[in-house]
Amino acid sequence: MARYLITSALPYINGIKHLGNLAGSMLPADVHARFRRLQGHEVLFICATDEHGTPAELAAAEAKLDVRDYCDEQHLLQRTCGEEFALSFDFFGRSSSRQNRDLTQFFAARLEDRGYIEEKETEQVYSVDDRRFLPDRYIEGTCPSCGYDSARGDQCDGCGTLLDPVELIRPRSVLSGSTNIEIRRTKHLFLSQSKLAGAIREWVDGANGWPPLAKSIAYKWLDEGLQDRSITRDLSWGVPVSRDGYARQGYERKVFYVWFDAPIEYIGATQEWAEATGRNWVRWWRADQGAEDVSYIQFMGKDNVAFHTVSFPATIIGAGEPFKLVDRLKAFNWMTWYGGKFSTSQQRGIFMDQALKLLPADCWRWYLTAHAPESSDTAFTLEHFQAVVNSDLANVLGNFANRILHFIKSNYEGRVPSSGDAGDKVWTEVASKLQALTDSHEAMEYRRTAAETRAIWSLGNEFLQQRAPWAKIKINRERAAIDIGTAAMLLRLAATISLPIIPTTAKAILHSLGLQIADARWPNTSNPQSDLPIQVGASITIPNILFQKIDNDTVGKWKAQFVPEQ
């Protein structure tokens, strides 16, 4: 079987992530990891908190905590929230780890040895009132591209344009609000991306499995001409620049820029996993030590694509070490919230911990997968969420499971009466739909994946409706039993194919049929019934209602809580 290394964009440390973050990286990565495991492949699913940089310092100061203590606290919260959302990370690491520190300094040394790091004197924003240079995110101002008045020094949240702090109009200090700003000269280290442009373009040209969104962003940067990019900052929190044999005068209080060290944490977190489990990390990352047959897949929102298609590859290629470059990159657009963006800084939208207090994780997982922001931005509204949960989960899947299980309990003393008919004509249609579903999973097309999953649920309901065992049992009990056995096989299929998206519900259905999760594997698309045996006489159980319908009053209460402007 194949080997898959799967990473999702690292969630930043400053607070629980909102549903837009979940939809654009961690959830689709989890769906794919679960699918590949069901196929029997070897999967390593890695993520971590991104803990360095200005926002962490600012958030810690606001919380009146030491930045390390703040990150310890937030990492635990994010890890717990991910577990409650059934995100099946093999390891959830931290970019502040010893492993990431050592790797970051290793890559910096290799890049310098190969002539790809240069010291430059640059102009940087200095706050006279704060008596310090201001890193990118300590500066806000008006975006020169779109006029958004709260653009950060590194990127505008209004239009997504990457910025240099000196480009901001009317800049101000985030620390004090002071506009007493000067531009002063300072020295920093730069990654010579311009020297690597040809190698990066050649790599992007040969990349397969990237959606048009990802390639278009990479080519936009390349076509505009890659600029050498600063990889150090005047901060105390981060990976220190100084190391044995690398100490530079004037760099004692500088750290590596968070966007240099954060992607390296994909490797660092794998090292953390290896040390925690006694496993071998190099066979996943180094082509000279077993990783040549690994398929590496990254998941991220569109605002992260440039760094993963240009900057991080520049680090890997420039270092001249045989580390894995991404094979397939799945990029997502944004999920919007009532006409605007979800926002962590503005606490706009519903956040993962809040969502879990409203409904079980599977309701959110289903909706965010079925309406993933793939080809364009997707609007999230509570009214649409209500409609989808009620129609797809309650009316289709919940109804299908409920009808079968209650019929067996009422008419066959709660025991499966037949192993079904493996030669029934329904399986021809199942095979066709299962192949379409498998293809959509492998293409990482999430809206289509949910639609094909729903189609198989509907097929089960249609089978029951056409065979009408509640009527047939009165005249041909044996035939009714066979139909119910076949329906139970279809329910097992419905649960199995649902495991990647709604794992908790799928497990509950399997358990109701007397099956364990260890029994589940992705069915053979040419002969699915062979992988879905139902044991005659198996005792079924009736689970709690799988999905409660959401009423209008509930939606109204949620809107009052989360959409105050409406």
N, C-alpha and C positions, 0 to 999 in steps of 0.2 A: 504494500500500500504506500501511498504518497506521504510526504511530510510537509506540514504547513506551519509556518511561523506567522502569527497574526498579531498586529499591534494596532491599538487605537490611539488617537491623539491624546497626549497627556492632559488630564484635567488640571487646571490651575488650582493652587492651594487655597485661594482666598474665598472659601465658602462652598457650600453644597451647590452642585451644578443644577441648572434649570433643564426643562424638558427639551429645549432646543439643542443644548449640548449633548444630551443623551441620544437624541434622534440622529445627530450628525456624525457620531463616531463610535461611542462605546456600545450602543445597542446593536447596530448592524454588524459590528465586529463580532459580538457575542452570537448573533444569529448564525453567522457564517462558521464560527468555531464549533458551535453545537451541531450544525449540519455535517461538517466534515468528520467530526467524531462519530456521528451516527453511521456514516459511510464506512467506518472502520479505519480511517486514516490516523496517523500520529500528528497530534496538534499541540503546539505551544502557544498559548494566548497570553500576551504580556501587556501590562499597562503600569502606570505609576502616577503619583502626583508630581506636578511640575512646581518646585518649591522656591526657586531662586528669583531674584529680580525685585524691582521696586514695589509692585503691589503687595508682595508678602510683607515687606518692611512697613508699608503704610497700614495694612490691615492689623499687623501685630501692635503697632503703636496705638491705633484706635482701640484695640482690645486691652491695652495696657499690659501686654505680655512681651516677654523676650521673644524674638523672632523664632528661635528654635523651639521654644515651648508652644508657641502659636502653631507652628507647622506640625509638631507632634499631635496636637489636639485635632487639627483639621484633617490630617491624614487618616486618623482613626475614624472620624466622622464620615469621610468620603468612602473609605473602605467598607464600613458598615452599611452605608447606604447602597453601595454597589452590590453587596451580598443580598440585601433585602430586595433589590431589583433583579435578583437571580443572574447577575453578570458573572459568567463562569471563568474569570481570570485564573490562569494557572499560577500567576503571581502578580501582586499589585505592589510595586516598589516605590522608591522615593528618589527624586533627583538629587537630594542632599546626602545621598549615601556615600560611604567610603569608596564603593566600587565606581560610582560615577565620577567622583573627584579624580581618582587615579586614571580612569580612562580619558577624561577630558584633558588632563595634563599630558597623557601619552599622545593623544592626537595632536595637541598643540606642538609638542616636541617634534613629531614626525613631519608635520607641515612646515615647521621652521627649517628642519634639516633639508627639506626638499625645495626650499626657496619660495614657499607660498605664504609666509607671514612677513609682514613689513611693518616697521614702526613709522608712524606718521604723526606730525604735529597738526592738530585740527582746531577748528573753532568749536567751542562748546558753550552752552548756556551756563552762566554763573549767576546765582542769586546773591546780591549784595547783602540783603537783610538776613538771609539764612547762612551767609558766609560759607558757601559750598557750591561746587559744581552740581548741577541737577541732571541726574540720569533721565533717560527719555520719558519715563512714566511719572516723573516728578514735575513734568511740565504739561500744561494744557494751554490751548489757544484756539484760534479760528483756523479751520482747514483751508489751505490755499486752493484746493480743488473744488470743494462743494460748499464752503462757507459754514459748515457745522461748527458751532462755537465751543464745543467741548472735546475737540480732537486732542489725542495724546501725542506725545513727542515722537512716538515710533509708528503710530498707525491711527487713522481716522475711523472711528466706529460708525460714522455717518455714511461714508462711501467705500471704506475698506482700503483706501490708498495708503501705501507705506510711506512714511515721512521721515525726514531728518528734523530734529527739534528746531534748528535755525530757520526752517521753512515756515514755522507757525506765525500767523499774524496775531499781534497783541498777546504774546506769551505771558504766562503768569506761573508762579510757583504753586504746586499742589500743597506743599508744606505750610506755607504762610499766606498764600493768596497774593503775595507781593508781586507787583509789576516792575519793581526795581531790578531789572534784569540787564545783564551785560553779556557780551560775547567775548570770551577770553580764549587764549591758546592753551592747549594741553596735549599731552602725548598719549597715544593708544596704539594697540596692535591691530593690524588689519589682515583679514584673509583675502588673498589676491584672487578673487573670483574671476577677474578679467583674464588671467592667465589660463584658467581652467574652462573657459567658455566653450572652446571647441570640443573638449572631451565630454562636457555635460550635454552639449547639443547632440553629439553622436549617440550618447546613451539614451536621451529622450527620443531620438529618431527611431531607435530600435525597441522602444518600450511597447509592450502589448498589454492588453487588459486594462488600459486606462480609459475612463470615460472621457468624452470630448472636453468636459469642463477642466479636468486635470491637465491635459495636454495643452489646451489653449492658454492656461495661466503660465505654464512653463515656457511656452514659446513667446508669450508676451514679454516676459523678463529677458529672454535670450535675444529677441529681436530688438529690444530697446537698448541692448548692450549691458552686460553684467558689470556692476560696479563693485570695486573692492569694499568690503564691509568690515566695520569695526567689530572686534570680538572681545573687547574689554570694556569695563565700566568703572566709574568711581563710586564703588559701594563697599560695604563691609560684609554683606551677606551674599555668599555665593562661593563658587569654586575659586580658591586663590590662584592668582597668576604665578606667584613665586613657587618654585619647587627646586629640588636638588639639581644644580647645573643649569638652572633656567632663571635664577634670580636676576632681576633688572633693577637698576637704580631708578627710583621714582615709581615703582610698581608695587610697593609693599602694601598699599591700601587699595589696590585695584583687584577686581575679580573678573572672571570670564563672563561675557554677556550671556544672559539666560538663553538666548536663541542659539548660542553655540553649544552650550552644555546640555540643554534639555533633550534634543533628539538623540544625543549619545546615550541618554538614560535608557533607551530601548535595549541597548547592549548591556548597560549597567544593571538594569532590572533582571535581565537574564542571568547575569552573574550572581545577583542576590538570590534568585531562585535556585541556581545550581548549588550555592553554598548552603542554603537552607534545606535542600533535599538530597544532597550528595550526588547530583546529576552532573552531566557534562555540558557546559554551555557552548564550547567552541564548535561542536558539531551542528549547531544552529546558526552560527554567524561566520565562521571562517571557511572559505572554499577550499583551503589547503588542508583542512582537518575534518572533512565530512559534510560540510554544508552545501556542497555543489548541487545536491539533489533536493534542496529545500526550496519550496515556493514561499516567498515572503510577500505578504499582503498587508498594506496599510489602509486605515480608514480615518477620514478627517473631514472637517468642514472646509469650505473653499478659502477661508481666510488663512488657513495653515498650509495650503498647497504649495505656495512659492518657496517656503522654507524647506519643504520635503522634496521638491523637484529640482531645486537649485542649491540652496545653502548647505543642507546636510549632505547631499551627494558630493558637493565640492569638498567637504571635510573628508569623506571616505575616499574619493578618487585622489585628492591631493596627498593624502597620507601614504598612498601606495601600498596599503595593506589589503589582503584579500578578504575584506569584510563584505557581507551581503549588501547589495543594493536592492531596493524594492523591485519586485517583479510585477505586481499589480497594485495600483493605487486607486482606491474608491473614494471619490470626492463628492461631497454633498453641498447643496445650496443651503440657504437658511430657512428655518421654520419661523414664521412671524407670529406675533401675538396681537390680535385686534388692530392691525394696521401698522404696527411698529415692530421693532426687534425685541426678542427676549433679551434681558440685560441683567447680568449679575450685579454690576455696580449700582444700577438704579433699582434693583430688586423688582424687576418688571417681568411678570409671568408667574408660572407655577414651577416650583423647584422640586427636586426629587423627593426630599423628605416630606414636603407638604402633600405631594401627590399620593404618597403611600398612606397618608391619614384619611384620604378621601375614598380611595378604591384600591383593590389589590393590584399588585404590579402588572399582572398579565393584561389587565384592561388597557393600561398605558402602553405596554409593550406592543400589543396588537395594533392599536391606533397609530402609533409612531412608525411602525413598520409598514402598515397598509397605506400610509400617506407620507412616506419618506420624501424629503425635499431633494429629489434626484435631478430631474431635468430643469427645474426652476424652483424658486422659493415657494414654500407651501404655507398657507394661512391656517393657523390653529385657532379654532373657536370652541368654546365649551358646548355650544349647540350642535356643532358637527360631531364633536367627540361623543356626545350623548346619542346621536342618531346611529353612529357606527357601532358603538358598544351594544346598543339595543338590537340592531338588525343582524350584525354578524355573529356576535358572541352569544347573546341570549336567544335570539330567534332561530339561528341556524345551528351552531354547534351545541349549545345548551339544550335546545329542543330535541335534537337528534339523540344525544346521550340519554336524556330523560325518558324519551319514548321507549327506547330499547330496554333499559334497565328496569323500568317499572313494569313493562310487559312480562319480562322474565320473572320478576318477583311475584306478580299477580297470578300468572298462569302456569309456572313451572317450579314453584316452591323455591324461587331464588337460585336456581341452578341452570346453567346453560344446557338447553335440551338437545343440541345437535352441533356437530362440527361444521355445519354449513355445506354448501355446494361449491367446491372449488372450480367446477366447470361451468358455473352460471355465466350467462352472457354478460352480466354486469361487469365482469372482470376485464373484458376487452376494452370497455370504456374507461375503467379504472387505470389500466396500463397506459392508455393514451394520455390521460390527465396527469398521471404520476410522472411520465416522461417530461411533460411540459413543466411540471413543478420542479423536477430535478434540474432541468436546463436553466430555469430562472434562478435557482439557488447558485448554480455554478457560474452564471453570468453576473451574479451579485446585483440583480435587478429586484429591488425589495417590494415595490408596489406590485409588480407582476407575481412575485413569490406569494404575497398575501392573497392576491386574487386567485391564483391557482390552488392554494390551500383551501380557500373558501369554496371553490368549485367542487372539490372532493367532498367537503362537508355536505354541500347541497346535494351531491349525487347520492349520499347515504339517505338523506331525507326523502329524495325522490324514489329511491328503491323501496323504502318502507311504505310510502304512499301508494305506489303501484301494486305492491304485493298484498297490502292490507291484511296482515296476519291476524288482526283482531276480528276480521270477518271470516277468514279462511279457517281459523281454529275451530269454528262451529261445525264445519263440514269435512275438514281434512286436517286433523290434528298433526299428523306426521309431516305433511307438506308445510304446515305453518311452522313447525319446529325447525325444519331445514331452512326456511326463509329467515327465521330469527337467528339461527346459527350464522347464516351468511351476513345478516345485519350486524351481528356481534363482531365478525371479522372486519366489516367496514368501519365499525366503531374503533376497533383496535388500530386500523389504518389511519383513521382521523386523528387519533391521539398521537400515534407515532410521528406523523408528518407535522404535527403541531408542536412537538418538543423544541424545535429551534426557536420558535417565536413566543409561545405561551407555555413554558416548561412546567410550571406548578399545576396548571389545569390539566395538561396532558398526563402528568404523572398521576393525578387523582383519578382520571378516567381509566388508565391502565390498571391502577390498584383496584378499581371497582370491578374489573374483569378478572381479578385474581392474578394479575401479572405484575412483575417487578420491572423497574427501569432497566435492570441489567438484561432483561429479555428483549429490549428494543434495539432495532437496527433499521437502517434505511432500506425499505423494501426493494427487491429486484424489479426494475421497471418493466421487464419483459414478462415476468411471471410473479406479480406481487402477492398473489394468494398463497404462494409457497412459503412466504416469510411471515404469514399472519395466522398461524394455527390457533384454534380455539379449543380448549379441552372440554369435552363433554362431561357434564356433571360439576364443572367448576362453580364454586359458590360466588355469586356476585353480591356486591354491596351497593347501597344507594348513597352516593356522596351528598353532602350539603349542596344546596342550589349553587350551580357552578357560576352563574352570572345573574346578579340582581339587575333588573332594568332601572335605568336612571330616569326619574320623573322630572317634570318641569320645575317643580318647587325646589328640588335639589339644585338644579342648574341655576335657578335664580339666586339661591344662597351663595353658590360658588362665585357667581359674577359679582355679587355685592362685596365678597371678600377679596377677589383677585383682579377685578376690572372696575376699580372705583370711578374711573372717568366715564364709564358708560352710563 
